[in-house]
Amino acid sequence: MQLKIMMPKKKHLSAGRAPLILFLCQMISALEVPLDLVQPPTITQQSPKDYIIDPRENIVIQCEAKGKPPPSFSWTRNGTHFDIDKDPLVTMKSGSGTLTVNIMSEGKAETYEGVYQCTARNERGAAISNNIVIRPSRSPLWTKEKLERITLRNGQSLVLPCRPPVGLPPPIIFWMDNSFQRLPQSERVSQGLNGDLYFSNVLPEDTREDYICYARFNHTQTIQQKQPISVKVISVDELNDTIAANLSDTEFYGAKSHRERPPTFLTPEGNASRKEELRGNVLSLECIAEGLPTPIIYWIKEDGTLPINRTFYRNFKKTLQIVQVTEADSGNYQCIAKNALGAIHHIISVTVKAAPYWIIAPQNLVLSPGEDGTLICRANGNPKPRISWLLNGVLIEIAPDDPSRKIDGDTIIFSNVQERSSAVYQCNASNEYGYLLANAFVNVLAEPPRIFTSADTLYQVIANRPALLDCAFFGSPLPTIEWFKGAKGSALREDIYVLHENGTLEIPVAQKDSTGTYTCVARNKLGMAKNDIHLEIKDPTRIIKQPEYAVVQRGSTVSFECIVKHDHTLIPTVTWLKDHGELPSDGRFTVDKDHLVVADVSDDDGGTYTCVANTTLDSVSASAVLSVVDVPNPPFDLELTDQLDRSVQLSWTPGDDNNSPITKFIIEYEDAMHEPGLWHHQTEVPGAQTTAQLKLSPYVNYSFRVMAVNSLGRSLPSEASEQYLTKAAEPDKNPTAVEGLGSEPDNLVITWKPLNGFESNGPGLQYKVSWRQKDGDDEWTSMVVADVSKYIVSGTPTFVPYLIKVQALNDAGFAPEPAVVLGHSGEDLPMVAPGNVHVNVVNSTLAEVHWDPVPLKSIRGHLQGYRIYYWKAQSSSTRNRRHIEKKILTFQGSKTHGMLPGLEPFSHYTLNVRVVNGKGEGPASPDRVFNTPEGVPSAPSSLKIVNPTLDSLTLEWEPPSHPNGILTEYTLKYQPINSTHELGPLVDLKIPANKTRWTLKNLSFSTRYKFYFYAQTVAGSGSQITEEAITTMDEGKMVNPRISKLTTATAETSANISWEYEGQEHVNFYVEYGVAGTMASRQVDIATQGWFIGLMCAVALLILILLIVCFIRRNKGGKYPVKEKEDAHADPEIQPMKEDDGTFGEYSDAEDHKPLKKGSRTPSDRTVKKEDSDDSLVDYGEGVNGQFNEDGSFIGQYSGKKEKEPAEGNESSEAPSPVNAMNSFV
């Protein structure tokens, strides 16, 4: 089955296939006739219409064409035939129409100026070229002229004319000086489109002798220069009357005043002008104004807006440019010149004309005999172009008639063409601004289809992209194209495939299943042709790990990652780019398989890094930006302005912020006079500020420096500013920290913190020290001292208040009046002890002391407080006096009582009180004695329980370390603790104070008791101490355990064992069992050991049999402990004891005991079920084999050592270790 695919227009291309448009347009262009077929000529190459030549080189006029048979060429010059054979300087290239005029050997280029046209002709028609206008380039010299010096006043406007010679093409104009340095231009000084140099106002620095206009002629690569122009700018203030009298008004350039003035236009003139431009060119509008201050230019379009993407401002906004201008850009444009004194505007009316441009250019037409066709030539322009037709280079009106041809304006209609209808038609569209000429042939052929695409061409396409399968064909009549897929010719659906007019099959979105062989079939009435095309679909190349944006500090290392996934049949190449160019050839850049590493990053490394992965079929890329940050560069260009006595303005230029915004500036100063080399903090300003008003002090030689701060830190300091020495002045402040204190009872030491050099405000710094008694009528006594910080007044009364002041002065004068400070002359020791000292005992550890204050005059100094000395002299219980270390408590200020904490109860204390001043302590008051009452004792120092028996326990203790009184008795309380930790009745027992041992009798055997023990004085009971102990177990009263009614029930893999028990509670049961075969094999192994080998010689077999029988009978069963959880305080008589120390303990599983499966614990009916085990139980005991009698009674005993000493605390029991068991489970 096959499907004929119609040929859709390009409208089937979606917007998403924009990259294919150019390719498809090239394929869908005019049908190419194979060169092996007869066809009319076609011009393939020609020189430009306006051909400016270099007169120093040979002239080459190009004209190339193709056709079958190959065309011949001829030329016309200025409308008449150009016979090249008659001009020896002109030759034509073989097989071509290109002319070469040899003017380098002889001849002049001007001789060959004119309009040339080439004609290519064969038997099928003639094609013609454009009219080629040949003109040699020209670079004439400036005409000689005498230029006078221009003298003008400061502020006037000035225009320096250039007026370059007319050249071909027009020259490029620029202004330079004698040193070939371009003259600086600005909003005030700029060059116009006509080449003149405009000054909106002149300044004295515009004075120079070498304003030179240069004209560069690019075609001839020559530069011409105008004579230098001299300009002198003077100020009227410089002119005295004599000079002014010698200068006439005409010697000044213009008569405008140098005063400020509103703008006026230097160009264009007037209020309005007109401008015409051709479509597609660059529209340039210019407005240059003069004025003082310099005007600023603005542009607007009336009744419209300026096109955003095509509008550009040049020459400091004095020139407005619109590129690719269209008719829509016509209208009124207004330029506005404005300064502080006013504004002026100029309207430029713009009209956009258009040379002819194509709407539809005629295309070659290939027809078969009898077919119909059309040639269309459609153009536009302003004004509307005129369309004319030519046939083989001759106006169609005078060409031979052809009945198959009909002309309808811009269209020629062909019907029922024959071979004689073949010809070349020319369409000419022209208006006053230019013309268009196009050749299009009509070729009548009868040819079967042919396909030009190579057979079995392989196309490889990336999945999900368009696939274009080429099928270039030719035939006349035009063949129809059909496409098939696969050997069986499977149909191609129209909703998936698109067939273009040139035969190309497009698969808009190629998938993996698009792979295969495609067949292109071309058919017309004369035959058929086909071709196979192969298509492979590849996986796209993808970057699965893209480089990421990075911010790094200068000097560090950064790594970008780029991991690529690709089709396994394609080999990718990964390239790294920086800012769309190659990586720097620097060893710091390292590229491996997936990474780009940049070491020691510098500022220049910042930018966009792109990872490009290329295969033969596709290319993908991913980019990341690297921002190199660092602390800012130091500020520079520090400048001091507005220099006043107490302030100055500092300005600076910020350094590079290194991609991290500057947040603030820190300003520091150096005082080169007083502290050279030491920098101090002055102030901080925000990062957007570059000036600071700084407050200054007098008589300081300032230098300033600035540091910039951003988020990464602080920059290096700037270079220091120039030094600025402020004038001297009287001090602004006086010394601080003024004090008056005596070092001896008869002096007054006055001290202060002196001013530093920065604060001195001038040379000759001194201090005026003044003092007088506060309560006296004496005048101030003053003394001027040098730059020191202390002055001593001798011969003063002891501890007298003085008024003191210290004033700074220097050579410029005194500081403001200082503040008065109160001081005192020297202190002496107090003379009187506190009186009426008495003590009030609050309790056994606290006492309150009272005393009377001493007279203030006797203190002879600043009262610091009162100091109590107290000590424990003897104990009330022993009356043995011994020295105790004295303790001291100080009470600040004028207090007359205080508390003594931390006293020991039942103690004898002595104390006295002294007054304290700045010099020291006064005499002590008479000693006062007091006693503390008894207190409660501390806990007994120890309590031990020894010699436990069945019904008694003996307690031993040591008395309290701090009885705090006379012990009256001990109290002992005790109570039993049962197996569930419940406490029994409490027994209270009083014991005389002189006892340290006590035996309790008539206690229950094997019972745990808890004891509470404390001492007492008359003040009460002290803290208690506790202990626990257990009476021993009566072995004679133990009931012999009895097991009876032992029954077993066996199954294939288990056994149930049950019994009845009589005896004490809290016991463990051991069940022994064994397997005969297993036991036998083990004994055979034992018999083969070394010590047994000698006996084997005589009776080996007999002994072996006896041993086996003996062991089997003896070990028929095995012991197995059934663990019962015991209480922590169970009856010790029925608890097993630890083997190592004999203490009681709780049973615990040994490591080797395997846990029973679910339900394996001994049930309430005391049965044990054997499940899935053939091993014997563990044998517990110390060499004693427990086993069952035939009547079922249990034989054996509990294993454990006798207790060696009473147990202390909570103990636990654990099962005896197994020794005889062969196999076990729990």
VEXKOLVEX-599739 format. One record per residue (C-alpha): residue in three letters; x, y, z. Coordinates in steps of 0.25 Angstrom, whole numbers, plus 5000, padded with zeros to 4 digits. Example, Ala and Ser with C-alpha at 12.3 -4.5 7.8 and 13.67 -1.06 7.14 Angstrom:
% residues 2
ALA504949825031 SER505549965029 
This chain:
% residues 1226
MET500050005000 GLN500550144997 LEU500150285000 LYS500350404990 ILE500750524998 MET500350654993 MET501350764993 PRO500950865005 LYS501451005005 LYS502451055015 LYS501351085025 HIS501450945030 LEU502750995037 SER502451025051 ALA503151145058 GLY503951045066 ARG504751005053 ALA505351145051 PRO506751095049 LEU506251015037 ILE505651135030 LEU506851175023 PHE507251035018 LEU505851005013 CYS505751145006 GLN507051104999 MET506450974994 ILE505051034990 SER505751144982 ALA505651144966 LEU505851004960 GLU507250974956 VAL507450924942 PRO508550824941 LEU509750874933 ASP509750754924 LEU508350804918 VAL508150914909 GLN507851044916 PRO507851204914 PRO509051284921 THR508951324935 ILE509851434941 THR510551374953 GLN511451484957 GLN511651634954 SER512351764959 PRO511451854968 LYS510651964961 ASP511452074967 TYR512852024965 ILE513952124971 ILE515352074967 ASP516752104972 PRO517452184961 ARG518752124965 GLU518251974962 ASN517751904950 ILE516251914947 VAL515551784948 ILE514051774944 GLN513451644947 CYS512351574939 GLU512151424940 ALA511051334934 LYS510651194932 GLY509851124921 LYS509751014911 PRO510351034901 PRO511351124909 PRO511051264906 SER511851364899 PHE512051504905 SER512051654900 TRP512051784906 THR511451924904 ARG512152054909 ASN511252174911 GLY510152104903 THR510952074891 HIS511751944888 PHE513151934894 ASP514051864885 ILE515151804894 ASP515951754883 LYS516351894879 ASP516851934892 PRO518151874896 LEU518051904910 VAL516751824912 THR516651674912 MET515551574915 LYS515651454923 SER515551324915 GLY514151254917 SER513751374925 GLY513251514922 THR514151584933 LEU514951704927 THR516351744932 VAL516851884929 ASN518451884930 ILE518652034935 MET519851994944 SER520751994932 GLU520152104924 GLY518852184923 LYS518052264933 ALA516852214941 GLU516052334937 THR516052294923 TYR515152174926 GLU514152244934 GLY512752214929 VAL511552124930 TYR511851974926 GLN510851864923 CYS511151714920 THR510351624912 ALA510451474912 ARG509751404900 ASN509551264895 GLU508551194885 ARG507451194896 GLY507551344899 ALA508351464905 ALA508551514920 ILE509051644923 SER509751704935 ASN509451834943 ASN509951964938 ILE511251974945 VAL511752114947 ILE513352114948 ARG513952234955 PRO515352254961 SER515452294975 ARG516052434978 SER516752494990 PRO517052634986 LEU517852734995 TRP517352855003 THR517452984996 LYS518553075001 GLU517953175010 LYS518453275021 LEU517853255034 GLU517953375044 ARG517953345059 ILE516653345066 THR516553425079 LEU515353425087 ARG514853445101 ASN514653345111 GLY513253285110 GLN512953315096 SER512553215086 LEU513453175074 VAL513353085061 LEU514653045055 PRO514353005040 CYS514952885033 ARG514352895019 PRO515052775014 PRO515352754999 VAL514252674991 GLY514752534990 LEU514252404985 PRO513752344993 PRO513552455004 PRO514652455014 ILE514652425029 ILE514852555037 PHE515552565051 TRP516352675058 MET517752655064 ASP518952735069 ASN520352735063 SER520652615072 PHE519552535064 GLN518752525077 ARG517252535076 LEU516752665082 PRO515852635094 GLN514352655092 SER513252665102 GLU511852725103 ARG512552865102 VAL513452835090 SER513052735079 GLN513152705064 GLY511952725055 LEU511552635044 ASN512152735034 GLY513452725040 ASP513452855047 LEU513952875062 TYR512852935071 PHE513153005084 SER511853035092 ASN512753125100 VAL514253145101 LEU515153135113 PRO516653185115 GLU517053035114 ASP516553035099 THR517753125096 ARG518653055086 GLU519353075073 ASP519052935066 TYR517652915063 ILE517752825051 CYS516652765043 TYR517052635036 ALA516352565025 ARG516552415023 PHE516252355009 ASN516052205012 HIS516052154997 THR517452214994 GLN517852195009 THR518352345009 ILE518152455020 GLN518152605016 GLN518252715027 LYS517852855027 GLN518752975032 PRO518752985047 ILE517853085053 SER518253165065 VAL517353205076 LYS517553295088 VAL516553315099 ILE516653435108 SER515953495120 VAL515453635119 ASP515953655133 GLU517353635128 LEU517253745118 ASN517753875124 ASP517354005117 THR518554015109 ILE518453885103 ALA516953905101 ALA517254035093 ASN518153955084 LEU517153855080 SER516053875071 ASP514653815072 THR514953735059 GLU516053665065 PHE515153585074 TYR514453465069 GLY512953515070 ALA512453615080 LYS511753535090 SER511953555105 HIS512653455114 ARG511453455123 GLU510553345125 ARG509453335114 PRO508353235109 PRO508553135098 THR508553175083 PHE508753075072 LEU510053075064 THR509552965055 PRO508452955049 GLU508053095047 GLY506653155050 ASN505553085057 ALA505252975046 SER505952895035 ARG505652785026 LYS506352645024 GLU506152545014 GLU506752405015 LEU506552275007 ARG505952145012 GLY506952055019 ASN508052155021 VAL508452215034 LEU507652345038 SER508652445045 LEU508052575051 GLU508952675058 CYS508752795067 ILE509952865073 ALA509652985082 GLU510453095089 GLY510253155103 LEU510853175116 PRO510753085124 THR510852975113 PRO509452935108 ILE508952795109 ILE508252735097 TYR506952655097 TRP506252585086 ILE504752555084 LYS503852515072 GLU502552585071 ASP501352495070 GLY502152375072 THR503252305079 LEU504652275075 PRO504852125071 ILE505552065083 ASN506451955076 ARG506852045065 THR507152185072 PHE508552225076 TYR509152355082 ARG510452395077 ASN511452515080 PHE510952545094 LYS509452535089 LYS509652645079 THR509452535068 LEU508152445067 GLN508352325058 ILE507252225054 VAL507752105046 GLN507052035035 VAL506052145034 THR504652115028 GLU503552205023 ALA502952195037 ASP504052275042 SER503652405034 GLY503152515043 ASN503552635051 TYR504752615061 GLN505052725071 CYS506352745078 ILE506352835091 ALA507652905096 LYS507552945111 ASN508353005121 ALA508053075135 LEU507653205127 GLY506653155117 ALA506353055106 ILE506253065091 HIS505652955081 HIS505852925066 ILE504852845058 ILE505452755047 SER504452695037 VAL504852565032 THR504352495019 VAL504752355016 LYS504852325001 ALA505152184995 ALA505852134984 PRO505152014977 TYR505251884985 TRP504651744982 ILE503351694986 ILE503451574976 ALA504651564968 PRO504451484955 GLN504951334956 ASN505451244945 LEU504351164938 VAL504551024933 LEU503350974925 SER503050854916 PRO502450874902 GLY501050904903 GLU501050954918 ASP500651084924 GLY501351174933 THR501651324938 LEU502751414941 ILE502451514952 CYS503251644954 ARG502751724966 ALA503451844973 ASN503151954982 GLY503852094985 ASN503552234988 PRO503152284978 LYS502552164972 PRO503552094962 ARG503252074947 ILE503251934942 SER503851904928 TRP504151764922 LEU505251724912 LEU505451604904 ASN506951554902 GLY507351694906 VAL506451764896 LEU505151844900 ILE504051744899 GLU503251844891 ILE504251834879 ALA504551684881 PRO503951574872 ASP502551534875 ASP502251404882 PRO500751354882 SER501051274895 ARG501351404902 LYS500451514908 ILE500951634916 ASP500051684927 GLY500751804935 ASP501751734944 THR501351594939 ILE501651514927 ILE500651394924 PHE501151274916 SER500151174910 ASN500451054902 VAL501951084901 GLN502851014890 GLU504351004890 ARG504451134882 SER503851204894 SER505151184901 ALA505851324904 VAL506351414915 TYR505451524921 GLN505951644928 CYS505051724938 ASN505451864941 ALA504851944953 SER505252084954 ASN504952224960 GLU505752344962 TYR506552284974 GLY507052154966 TYR506652034959 LEU506651884960 LEU506951784949 ALA506651634949 ASN506851524939 ALA505951404938 PHE505951304927 VAL504851224921 ASN505451084917 VAL504550984909 LEU504950844911 ALA504450704911 GLU505250624921 PRO504950494929 PRO505150504944 ARG506550494950 ILE506950494965 PHE508250564968 THR508350524983 SER509350404984 ALA508750264986 ASP508750204999 THR509150335006 LEU509150315022 TYR508550425030 GLN508850425045 VAL507850515053 ILE507750545068 ALA506450495074 ASN505250595076 ARG505850685065 PRO505450695051 ALA505950605041 LEU506150655026 LEU506350545016 ASP506750605003 CYS506250564989 ALA506750674979 PHE506150644966 PHE505850704952 GLY504950674941 SER504050744931 PRO502950734932 LEU503150754947 PRO503150614954 THR502250574965 ILE502950524978 GLU502550404986 TRP503250344999 PHE503150205004 LYS503750145017 GLY504350005017 ALA504549895007 LYS503049865006 GLY502750005004 SER501950045016 ALA501050165015 LEU501550295021 ARG500350375028 GLU500150525025 ASP499950555039 ILE501450515042 TYR502250545030 VAL502350675022 LEU502850675007 HIS503450805002 GLU503350854988 ASN504850824986 GLY504550674989 THR505150685003 LEU504350595013 GLU504250655027 ILE504050575040 PRO503650685049 VAL504050605062 ALA504850495059 GLN504750375069 LYS505550245071 ASP504450175062 SER504750265051 THR506050195048 GLY505950115035 THR506050125020 TYR505250225012 THR505050224997 CYS504850354989 VAL504050324975 ALA503950434965 ARG502950424953 ASN502550504941 LYS501950464928 LEU503350434922 GLY503750334933 MET504150304947 ALA505350304957 LYS505550254971 ASN506550264982 ASP506750194995 ILE507150285007 HIS507550225021 LEU507250295034 GLU507850265048 ILE507250335061 LYS508250365072 ASP508050395086 PRO508250545089 THR509550595096 ARG509150655110 ILE509850715121 ILE509350645133 LYS510250725143 GLN510350875140 PRO511350965145 GLU510851055156 TYR510951205159 ALA512151225168 VAL512651335177 VAL514051325182 GLN515051415188 ARG516351455181 GLY517451355182 SER516551235185 THR516251115176 VAL514951095169 SER514450965161 PHE513350955151 GLU512650825148 CYS512050785135 ILE511650635133 VAL511150595119 LYS510250485115 HIS510250445100 ASP509950335090 HIS510850225091 THR511150225076 LEU511550375077 ILE512850425082 PRO512750565089 THR513750665091 VAL513650755103 THR514150895102 TRP514251005112 LEU514051155108 LYS514251275116 ASP513351395112 HIS513051315099 GLY514551315096 GLU515651215098 LEU516151195112 PRO517451275116 SER518751195113 ASP519051195128 GLY519551075136 ARG518551115147 PHE517451065138 THR517250905138 VAL516250825130 ASP516050685133 LYS514850595129 ASP513750665136 HIS514350785143 LEU515050915140 VAL515850955152 VAL516351105153 ALA517451115164 ASP517951245170 VAL516751325165 SER517051465160 ASP516151585157 ASP516251555142 ASP515751415144 GLY514351465147 GLY513351445136 THR512451345129 TYR513051205128 THR512351115117 CYS512450965116 VAL512150925101 ALA511950775098 ASN512050755083 THR511750625075 THR511650615060 LEU510150635061 ASP509850725072 SER510450825082 VAL509950865096 SER510550965106 ALA510351015120 SER510951135126 ALA511251185140 VAL511751325145 LEU512951335153 SER512951455162 VAL514351485168 VAL514151565181 ASP515151615191 VAL515351735200 PRO515251865193 ASN516451935187 PRO516952045195 PRO516352185192 PHE517252285184 ASP517352435180 LEU517152485195 GLU516852635194 LEU516752735206 THR515852855203 ASP515052965211 GLN516252975221 LEU515853045233 ASP516353055247 ARG515452945253 SER515052875241 VAL515352825227 GLN514752745216 LEU515352615211 SER514952555198 TRP515452425191 THR515252335179 PRO514752195183 GLY515652075178 ASP515051955172 ASP513951885181 ASN514451755175 ASN512951715173 SER512551735187 PRO511851865189 ILE512551965199 THR511751985211 LYS512552085218 PHE513852165219 ILE514752185231 ILE515552305232 GLU516852315241 TYR517752425245 GLU519252435249 ASP519752545257 ALA521152565252 MET521552665262 HIS521152585275 GLU521052445271 PRO521652415258 GLY521452285252 LEU520152255261 TRP518852255253 HIS517552285261 HIS516052265257 GLN515452395252 THR514052355247 GLU513252265238 VAL512352305226 PRO511452215218 GLY511952145205 ALA511152235196 GLN511952355201 THR513252405196 THR513452535204 ALA513452555219 GLN513452685227 LEU514452665238 LYS514552735252 LEU515952775255 SER516752815268 PRO517752935269 TYR519252915268 VAL519152775261 ASN519952735248 TYR518852655242 SER518952545231 PHE517852465227 ARG517652325221 VAL516352255217 MET516052105217 ALA514852045209 VAL514051925216 ASN513151825209 SER512551695214 LEU513851625212 GLY514651715221 ARG515451845221 SER516351895209 LEU517851935211 PRO517952085215 SER518052185204 GLU519252275202 ALA519352385213 SER518752515209 GLU519552645209 GLN519852695223 TYR519052805229 LEU519552885242 THR518452955250 LYS518753085257 ALA519053085272 ALA517953125282 GLU517653115297 PRO517352985302 ASP515852945301 LYS515852855313 ASN516452835327 PRO517152715333 THR516152605338 ALA516252515350 VAL516652625359 GLU516852565373 GLY517352615387 LEU517852515396 GLY518952515407 SER520052415406 GLU520552465420 PRO519752525432 ASP520352655429 ASN520252675414 LEU519252685402 VAL519552615389 ILE518852675377 THR518752585365 TRP518152585351 LYS518152525338 PRO518952615329 LEU518552655315 ASN519152585303 GLY519952655292 PHE518652655283 GLU517852725294 SER518852825298 ASN518452915286 GLY519752985286 PRO521252995291 GLY521653025305 LEU520552935312 GLN520552955328 TYR519552945339 LYS519053045350 VAL518852965363 SER517953035373 TRP517552995387 ARG516953045400 GLN516352995413 LYS514852965411 ASP514353015425 GLY515353135426 ASP515353275420 ASP516753265414 GLU516953315399 TRP517253215388 THR518753175388 SER519253145374 MET520453095367 VAL520753075352 VAL521452955349 ALA522052885337 ASP521452775329 VAL521352685341 SER520252605347 LYS520452625363 TYR520752735373 ILE520952715388 VAL520552825398 SER521252805411 GLY521052845425 THR519552825425 PRO518652785438 THR518252645438 PHE517052605430 VAL516552735427 PRO515552765415 TYR516152845404 LEU515552905391 ILE516452875379 LYS516452915364 VAL517452895353 GLN517452985340 ALA518152955327 LEU518853075320 ASN519853085308 ASP520553195301 ALA519153235295 GLY518453255308 PHE517653185319 ALA516653075318 PRO515253095323 GLU515053115338 PRO515252975344 ALA514252905353 VAL514552905368 VAL514852765374 LEU514752735389 GLY516052665395 HIS516552635409 SER517952645415 GLY518652515420 GLU517952415430 ASP518552365443 LEU518152235451 PRO516852245459 MET517052285474 VAL515852225481 ALA515252085481 PRO513752055480 GLY513052055493 ASN511851975500 VAL512051855492 HIS511051745495 VAL510651615489 ASN509251545487 VAL509351405484 VAL508251375474 ASN508351215473 SER509451115474 THR510151165461 LEU509751315460 ALA510051435469 GLU509751585468 VAL510851685472 HIS510551835476 TRP511451945479 ASP511452095480 PRO512152185469 VAL513352255472 PRO513452405471 LEU513752455456 LYS514852545461 SER515552425467 ILE515552345454 ARG516552445447 GLY516152395433 HIS515152335424 LEU514252245432 GLN514352105425 GLY513552025435 TYR513651945447 ARG514451815448 ILE514051695458 TYR515151595462 TYR514551465468 TRP515051335472 LYS514651205479 ALA515451195492 GLN514951065499 SER513950955498 SER512850965508 SER512850815510 THR514350795513 ARG514750935518 ASN516050915512 ARG516551045507 ARG517351045494 HIS517651145483 ILE516751155472 GLU517051235459 LYS516351375459 LYS515351405449 ILE515051545444 LEU513751615439 THR513751755434 PHE512451835433 GLN512551955424 GLY512152095427 SER511552145440 LYS510852025444 THR510751995459 HIS510351845459 GLY510551725451 MET510251575451 LEU511351465453 PRO510851345445 GLY511451205444 LEU511751185459 GLU511951045465 PRO510851005475 PHE511250985490 SER512551065489 HIS513251175496 TYR513551305488 THR514251435490 LEU514251555481 ASN514651705481 VAL514251825471 ARG515151925464 VAL514852045456 VAL515552055442 ASN515952175433 GLY516852185421 LYS518152185429 GLY517752055437 GLU517052005449 GLY516952075463 PRO517052015476 ALA516251885480 SER515051895489 PRO515151805502 ASP514851665499 ARG513451605501 VAL513251465504 PHE511951385500 ASN511551235499 THR510651165488 PRO509551075493 GLU509550925490 GLY509050875476 VAL508650745470 PRO509750645467 SER510250595454 ALA510050455450 PRO510850345456 SER512150335449 SER511950185445 LEU510950065448 LYS511349925445 ILE510549795448 VAL511449675452 ASN511349535457 PRO509949495451 THR509349375457 LEU508049305455 ASP507349395464 SER508249515467 LEU509049625461 THR510149715468 LEU510249855464 GLU511549935466 TRP511650085464 GLU512550215466 PRO511950335472 PRO511650465464 SER512850545459 HIS512150665464 PRO511250645476 ASN510950795477 GLY510650765492 ILE510550655502 LEU509950525496 THR508750485505 GLU508450345498 TYR508450275484 THR507150235477 LEU507150105469 LYS505950065461 TYR505849945452 GLN504849855444 PRO504849725436 ILE504749725421 ASN503949605415 SER504249545401 THR503349645394 HIS504049765400 GLU502949795409 LEU503349855423 GLY502949795436 PRO502649865449 LEU503649965454 VAL504349935467 ASP504850065475 LEU505950045485 LYS506750145494 ILE508250115496 PRO509050195507 ALA509950295501 ASN511250225507 LYS511050105498 THR511650075485 ARG511249925483 TRP509849865484 THR509349725482 LEU507849695477 LYS507349555481 ASN506049475478 LEU506049515464 SER505549425453 PHE506549335446 SER506849365431 THR506149495432 ARG506649625426 TYR506549745435 LYS506649895433 PHE507249985444 TYR507150135447 PHE508150195457 TYR508350335462 ALA508850415474 GLN508150515483 THR508550635491 VAL507650725500 ALA507450805487 GLY506850685479 SER507150575470 GLY508250575460 SER508350515446 GLN508150365445 ILE508950255438 THR508350135432 GLU508849995430 GLU508249855426 ALA508649715430 ILE508049565430 THR508049465441 THR508649325437 MET507849205432 ASP507649085441 GLU508148965433 GLY507548865443 LYS506148905441 MET506248895426 VAL505248795420 ASN505848685411 PRO505148705398 ARG504448595392 ILE503948575377 SER502948465374 LYS502048415363 LEU503048435352 THR502348415339 THR502848425324 ALA502148435311 THR502948425298 ALA502748465284 GLU503548465271 THR504248585274 SER503948625289 ALA503648575303 ASN502748625314 ILE503248605328 SER502348625341 TRP502548605356 GLU502048645370 TYR502948715380 GLU502948725395 GLY503948815402 GLN504248965403 GLU503849075394 HIS504749155384 VAL505549035379 ASN506148995365 PHE505848865358 TYR506948795350 VAL506448695339 GLU507548605333 TYR507348525320 GLY508248465310 VAL508248385297 ALA508948255297 GLY509648255284 THR510248395286 MET510748365299 ALA511448235294 SER512148305283 ARG512648405292 GLN513248305302 VAL513948225290 ASP514648355287 ILE515048375301 ALA515648235302 THR516548265290 GLN517348365298 GLY518848355301 TRP518648305316 PHE517748195311 ILE518548135300 GLY519548045309 LEU518347975315 MET517747945301 CYS518947845298 ALA518347735307 VAL516847755311 ALA516547875301 LEU515247815296 LEU514747765310 ILE515047895317 LEU514347975306 ILE513147895307 LEU513047905322 LEU513248055322 ILE512248075311 VAL511247995319 CYS511548075332 PHE511448205326 ILE510148175319 ARG509548125332 ARG510048245340 ASN509748355330 LYS508348305326 GLY507848445329 GLY508448585331 LYS508148705340 TYR507448825335 PRO507148945343 VAL505749005342 LYS505949145346 GLU504949215355 LYS505049365357 GLU505349395372 ASP505049525380 ALA506249605383 HIS505949585398 ALA505549435399 ASP505849345410 PRO507349325410 GLU507149185415 ILE506549145402 GLN507349235393 PRO508649175386 MET509849245389 LYS510949305380 GLU512149205379 ASP513149315379 ASP512849385392 GLY511749315398 THR510749435398 PHE509349415394 GLY508949445379 GLU507849435369 TYR507849315360 SER508349355346 ASP508449285332 ALA509849245329 GLU510349285315 ASP510349135310 HIS508949115314 LYS508049115301 PRO506649175303 LEU505449085302 LYS504549105291 LYS503149165294 GLY502449085305 SER503749015310 ARG503749075324 THR503248985335 PRO501748995335 SER500949005347 ASP500748855348 ARG502348845349 THR502448775335 VAL503548795325 LYS503348765310 LYS504548725302 GLU504448795288 ASP505348765276 SER506648735284 ASP507448605286 ASP508448675295 SER508548645310 LEU508348745320 VAL509448825327 ASP509948755340 TYR509848865351 GLY510648835364 GLU512048825369 GLY512348675366 VAL511048625372 ASN510148555362 GLY508748585364 GLN507848475359 PHE506448405361 ASN506248275368 GLU505448165363 ASP504248215372 GLY504348355366 SER504948425378 PHE506048525375 ILE507448495380 GLY508448605381 GLN508648735389 TYR508648885386 SER510048925383 GLY510749045389 LYS511749085400 LYS511449115414 GLU511349265416 LYS512649325422 GLU512149465427 PRO510749535428 ALA510249585415 GLU510149735413 GLY509149805404 ASN508249735393 GLU508949615387 SER508549525376 SER508549375374 GLU509149305362 ALA509049155358 PRO510349065360 SER511249045348 PRO510948915340 VAL512048815340 ASN511548675336 ALA510548705326 MET510748655311 ASN509648745304 SER508748845310 PHE507648935308 VAL506849035317 
